[in-house]
Structure formats: structure tokens, C-alpha cells
Amino acid sequence: MSKRVLYIEDNPRNMLLVQRIVEAEGHEFIGAVDGESGWKTAVSAHPDLILMDLRLPGEITGFELTRRIRQHEPLHHTPIIAVTAYGSDEAEKRARAAGCDGFLCKPADIRQIQALLREYLGQKPAIKQTAPEAAKVSYVFL
């Protein structure tokens, strides 16, 4: 069964790459480009998983948006994964304190994102790759 994945990210390249991965895994992709649109989209779409950039343009950061989502009862238990260029232990602690369930540093490769989707959405891979094909995958996003 297809799940809904919301990715809140202001970089169009990152957005497109994650969209392709999510859809290749058989899920519905929803994107938002800043904290305000991310909030509105989360409330209206009720995603099964939220991927959250922590550095968002505008007044609502990824940290603040995560806190808001955690306080909104219908979304309270929705898994939120920080996907960020903030690569420090301190950033991870702040993300988890805000309510993130997981933390993925950019750049991340396709296999990391696929594994994350499978872990949090509880699904088996939609696309089966042979070992040589999997070894050719080298895309990253920044």
C-alpha cells in the first residue's frame, strides 16, 4: 500500500532527487519549500512520513516546524526525519529535542534514503536491483 511522504526542502535539486526515490519506492511524494507551506501541507495532507530540512527560508525553521507538528494532535505520532547539512552532534541533539525521530546528514546517497523509507514506512523495496546495478548508484544530494 502506497504511503504519503512529505519533504520540506528549499533546494529544487534535492527535492527532485528525493521525489524520484520516493516514487520509485511506490509512495506518493508531496513537497513544500519553506516552513509556512510545510505546515499547511502537513496539516492538510496528513503524511505518513515527514522529511525535514532544518535550514528553511522564512520565519519558520525546521526545528520550529518540527515542534509545531509534534504539538498538533493529528500529526503527533507522524515520524519526522531531519535531512540536513548540519552535520554536528549538537545539531542532531537539537533536532531530536525538537521532536525528530531520525537524523540524516547531507549529502546522502540513494541507498540511505531508500533504507530510511523502508524503515519508517515498513515496506519492502519496490524496485529490485541486482548487485552490479546497485553498485552503479552514486547519486548524492547536497
N, C-alpha and C positions, 0 to 999 in steps of 0.2 A: 504494500500500500504506500502510495506516494505521501511524503511529508512536506511541510512548508518550511523553508529556510529563509530567514530574513538576514541580509548582510547590510550593515550600516557602515558605509565606507565612502570617502570623498574622492578617491583616486579611481578614474574610469578604467584604467588597465587592470587594477586589482579586482574591481567589480566584475569586469568581463571574464577574467580568468576563473574566479570563483563561481560565477554563473554557469560557465561551461562544465565545471566539475560537478556542481550540484545537479544540474540537469542530466549529465552523463550517468550519475548515480541513480537516476529515476525519480528525483524530487522536484518540487516546484520551487523556483527561485523568486525571491522578492528583494528588491534593492531600495535603499534610501541613502541620500547623500550627505545628510547632516543630522544633528541631534533632534531638531524640531520635526523634520519629516520622518525620522526614525521612530520617534514617539508616536506620532499619528498613525504610522503604518503598523507598528506593533499592536496598538490598541484596536485597530480595525481589522487586521489580518489574522490575529491570534496564531503566530507561527509556532512550529514545534521545536525550533532551534533558532537562536539569535547569535550571529557572529558580529562582534562589536569592535570597530576600530576605536581606540581610546582617544586619539587626537582627531577631533572633528571640528570643522569650521563652525563659527557661530557661537552662541552663548552657552549651549548645552554640550558639555564634553561627554565622552564615552563613559567616564566614571559617573558623572551626574545622571546620565540616561540610564545606566545600569541600576543605580539606586532608585530612580523613579519606577522602573519596571518591577523591581522587587517589592515595591510598596503597593503596586496595582494588583489587587487580588486575582483577577482572571489570568494574569501573566506571572504570578508569584513563583510558580514552580517551573516555568519555562527555562531550559538550560541556556545560559549565556556564556559564550566563549570570547575572551578578549583575543583579538587578532591585531597585533600591534608591532610597531618598530621599537617601542620602548622595551629594551631587552634586559633590563636590570631586575635583580631580585626585589628591589624596592617597588618597582612598577608592578610586579606580579603580586606582591603583598597588598598594594593599594587596590588593584583590580579585584582580588579575592575579597578584600574588606568591603568593597562596593557591592559585591554580590555575584561576581563572575564565578562560574563553575570550573572553568578551564582557562588556559593561557597558552597562546601560540605566537611565537615571535616571527616577524617577517625578516628576511624572506623565508617563505615556507614552500616546500615543493608539493606537487600534486599528491603524492602518496601520503603526506602528512594530513592534508585536508581530507582526502578520502577516508583515512583511518579515523579522523575526528568525526566525520559524518556518520560513519558506521557505528562508532562507539556511542554517540549520543542519540542516534535515531534507531539503533538496534536492528539494523538491516544488513543483509549480506550484499556483496558487491553486485551492481547491476551489469557491469562490464567485466568479462573475464579476460585477463591478459596472460599471455604466455611469458615465461621468464625473460626471453630476449626482448620482447616488446616492452615489458615493464622496465628493463634496464635502459631503454632509449629515452624514457621520460626524464626530462631535465628542466622543465619549465619552473620558474620561480616568480614570485611577485614581490614587489618592494614596498 
